[in-house]
Amino acid sequence: MSAFKLENLEHIWDDEKESKKVSAYLYGAYTRLEKDFLAVLEYVPLRKQHLSVSSPRFADFVLRTSSLINKTFRILTFGRGIFEKLEWEINPANSNSMSSEDLVSIQNFLLEMHKKKKKNQDSISHYYKWFSNDLFYKLFPVSEDDFIKTIKKTEISDSEIIIFPFKDEVWKNWVKNRRKIEHRDQTEASIECVLQGLAITAKLLETHANCRNPGDWFASSLFDVYSNLVFIYNSRKWSKGSF
């Protein structure tokens, strides 16, 4: 399409009532997943020297995390947060940060992803391409350089583990293990892989909380989480081109 029009996207947005149900499920499922992982850490404390410890139990966590990440990617892409941000961007009364070319690129991507979603062909990799793109950063400040850290707790950890959820190597490592567990013969995963998946999920859910209501607090018993997204430090040093 040659021009951006919000009405071109009217048919892609999730039903608001259904979206609230999915959101409630996602936050509840993440809380349960985190609680189950913390219970395991009572037996294998979260220490840097234990990150390579592998178990079939940890492979189960990777599979549970995979479903949550996919659902959260979907609700972030087709939820009210992006709609309201685009609506704000096209209002001439506001100080817009996007060019007309940016808006057309976002429109084309959303329409393409909606077609894939309808055919159930939208994959985690498609959504990651969107979230790791500069255009998404103009909508919401999510960066490859953002990091979060685990909470130092006497009963489960004697050190803080820092994770960069959207560093390319972190994402690729988690995806590689997920694929091998889902589609190959891998039956174990490491604590590090579980942590990476949980950190990615927490980051996405915090972004979603901030989309729904800027300043919303995302509660976590595993990570230090701040009200303005999950990250502690953000230095925008990287650049990836347009779609």
Stockholm file with secondary structure:
# STOCKHOLM 1.0

chainA/1-243         MSAFKLENLEHIWDDEKESKKVSAYLYGAYTRLEKDFLAVLEYVPLRKQHLSVSSPRFADFVLRTSSLINKTFRILTFGRGIFEKLEWEINPANSNSMSSEDLVSIQNFLLEMHKKKKKNQDSISHYYKWFSNDLFYKLFPVSEDDFIKTIKKTEISDSEIIIFPFKDEVWKNWVKNRRKIEHRDQTEASIECVLQGLAITAKLLETHANCRNPGDWFASSLFDVYSNLVFIYNSRKWSKGSF
#=GR chainA/1-243 SS CCSCCGGGGTTTSCCHHHHHHHHHHHHHHHHHHHHHHHHHHTTSCBCGGGTTCEEHHHHHHHHHHHHHHHHHHHHHHHSHHHHHHHHHHTCTTSCCCCCHHHHHHHHHHHHHHHHHHHTTCCCHHHHHHHHTSHHHHHHSCCCTTCBEEBCCCTTTBSSCCEECTTCHHHHHHHHHHHHHHHHSSCCCEEHHHHHHHHHHHHHHHHHHHHHHSTTCCCCCSSBCCCSSSSCSBCCCCCCCCCC
#=GC SS_cons         CCSCCGGGGTTTSCCHHHHHHHHHHHHHHHHHHHHHHHHHHTTSCBCGGGTTCEEHHHHHHHHHHHHHHHHHHHHHHHSHHHHHHHHHHTCTTSCCCCCHHHHHHHHHHHHHHHHHHHTTCCCHHHHHHHHTSHHHHHHSCCCTTCBEEBCCCTTTBSSCCEECTTCHHHHHHHHHHHHHHHHSSCCCEEHHHHHHHHHHHHHHHHHHHHHHSTTCCCCCSSBCCCSSSSCSBCCCCCCCCCC
//
